[in-house]
């Protein structure tokens, strides 16, 4: 494939996440890390998001976090 065709695929966040997840696991294996890859997930997985939502709810119930207006630095471009 042409370089431009390959780069175009990375416009999709899921493709980008999947690509780098494979790269990271290969790098960790090459470094000799002993990781059980059977429980692999990404932040885009529904099960992961459900856990995060549950966790936020628990933190809010316990008063560990609160919703409010805070300054945020960002570039609109």
N, C-alpha and C positions, 0 to 999 in steps of 0.2 A: 504494500500500500504506500501511497505517497505520504509524505510527512504531514501535509495539510489535512489529508483525510483522517490520519490518526489523531492529530490535534483537535479536529472538530468533534471527535468522540468525547473529549474531556469537557465539553460544554455541559454535559449531563452530569450532575453531582453524583448519582449512583455509580456511573461508570468510573469516575475519578476515585471514589471511595473504594470500590472493588479492586481497582488496579493497585492502589497503594496498600490495601490490606494484604494482597498477595506478596507485594514487594517486602513489606515489613515482616511477614511470617518467614519468607525465604532468608532475609537478613538475620533474623533471630536464630533460625536453624543453623545458619552458617557460623554464627557466633557461639554456638553450642548451648543456647538456652534450652532448658527442658520445660516446654510449655505443652499443656494439654489443649490441642486445637479443636477438640470435639465441642467445646462450648464457646466457639468464636461468634462474635456479634459485631455489628456496627451501630452507630448512633441513629442510623436510619431505620433500624429494625423496629417493628411495631411492639414486640415484647419489651425491648429496651425502653422505648418511649413510655409504655404503660408503667414500668418500674419507676422512671423518673417522675412521672405525674404523681404516683403514689407517694414517693419520697418527698416531693414538694408539699403535698397536702399534709403529711405528718409533721414536717418542719414548721409549716404555718400554724397547725393546731398547737404545737408546743411553744410557739412564739419565737422560734429561732430565726425566722425570716418574716419580713413584712413588705407589703406592696406600697409603693410610693413614687414620687417624682424625684429623679436624680439626674444630674448632668451627665451627658454621654457625648464623647468625642467620636465623630465619624465624618467621612467624606461623602457628600451627596453625589459625587460623580461616578 
